Amino acid sequence: MRYRWIARAGLALALSCAAAAANAQERITIGTGGTAGLFYVIGAGMAEVINKHLPNATARAEVTGASVENIRRVSAGQQTFGFSSSSTLYEAKQGEKAFQSPQPVAAIAYLYPAILQIAVVSDKVKTMDDLKNATINLGPPGSNSAVLAERLLTAYGVFNKEQARFLSYAEGTKAILNGTIDAAVVLAGAPTAALVELATQRDMRLLSVEEPRVEKMLKEYSFYQIYKIPAGTYKGQSTEIAVINDPAVLFTSEKADEKLIYDITKTLFTHLDELGAVHAQAKAIKVETATQTPIELHPGAKKFFDEAKK
């Protein structure tokens, strides 16, 4: 009987230790976006990399309303880290636009370009100046694409609120095919599916910006950048196209544990080959560009990138 009791006690102790070990695992939650979006696809890939290569940690990508919601949840300690556009993250840090007060956020890394692409199919529209009387879809109301498009069109002196439309990207490309609008805006990596499809159906052209014309805008909104779409990215695109970039950024709470963020950053950036297999846009994530963030890096991320440069 005594041996049986000892065996039972030993089994109970083993189970207790196993439970304690399981509870000791770091639970990492990643704020992404909708399941059809790039934030979610790459976020799910990051979770896989962390689960595979970071000991004593379990990571999970969570479906969210993207940038603004991610910032609010990370700031509240409800998520470990998340995705945001560069512009929204900057505004959160300053307490502007959607945020009534400065949010306690810090950057982990610049990820990949999210660029404003203005597509036309009419021969009457050849330059940005030709948009003065054009009907343009700016993207969903209140979206980053609508905000950036208005700023860009204003910089060129061609923004006309009466001619603006606020449709989804899919609805916008359909409208340009139907001839009900003259231009369609998409804020995404290039190539993006909506414009690839448009280019297969019509002779699509992308409008290029002139750097001197947007210099003032870039000074006012320092989180934007000039980006050049290589020739041949879309069917029939024979020249390089200059556009405005509102990069995707990975961020966390400024209160997050330094070692944890260091470990997460190191795990992701030492396995970029695996992450790049998730989506073509993930191949743009590089150590060389990672520190180009609109707000200061978290100390844990900075420590890794400082080491990586040595």
HELIX and SHEET records of a PDB file:
HELIX    1   1 ARG A    2  ALA A   24  1                                  23    
HELIX    2   2 LEU A   38  HIS A   53  1                                  16    
HELIX    3   3 SER A   67  SER A   75  1                                   9    
HELIX    4   4 SER A   86  GLN A   94  1                                   9    
HELIX    5   5 MET A  128  LEU A  131  5                                   4    
HELIX    6   6 ASN A  144  ALA A  155  1                                  12    
HELIX    7   7 LYS A  161  GLN A  163  5                                   3    
HELIX    8   8 TYR A  169  ASN A  178  1                                  10    
HELIX    9   9 ALA A  193  GLN A  201  1                                   9    
HELIX   10  10 GLU A  211  GLU A  220  1                                  10    
HELIX   11  11 GLU A  258  PHE A  269  1                                  12    
HELIX   12  12 LEU A  272  GLY A  276  1                                   5    
HELIX   13  13 ALA A  280  ALA A  284  5                                   5    
HELIX   14  14 PRO A  299  LYS A  309  1                                  11    
SHEET    1   A 5 ALA A  57  GLU A  62  0                                        
SHEET    2   A 5 GLU A  26  GLY A  31  1                                        
SHEET    3   A 5 PHE A  81  SER A  85  1                                        
SHEET    4   A 5 ALA A 248  SER A 253 -1                                        
SHEET    5   A 5 VAL A 105  TYR A 112 -1                                        
SHEET    1   B 5 ALA A 164  ARG A 165  0                                        
SHEET    2   B 5 ILE A 136  ASN A 137  1                                        
SHEET    3   B 5 ALA A 183  ALA A 188  1                                        
SHEET    4   B 5 ILE A 115  VAL A 120 -1                                        
SHEET    5   B 5 ARG A 205  LEU A 206 -1                                        
SHEET    1   C 6 ALA A 164  ARG A 165  0                                        
SHEET    2   C 6 ILE A 136  ASN A 137  1                                        
SHEET    3   C 6 ALA A 183  ALA A 188  1                                        
SHEET    4   C 6 ILE A 115  VAL A 120 -1                                        
SHEET    5   C 6 ILE A 241  ASN A 245 -1                                        
SHEET    6   C 6 GLN A 225  ILE A 229 -1                                        
END                                                                             
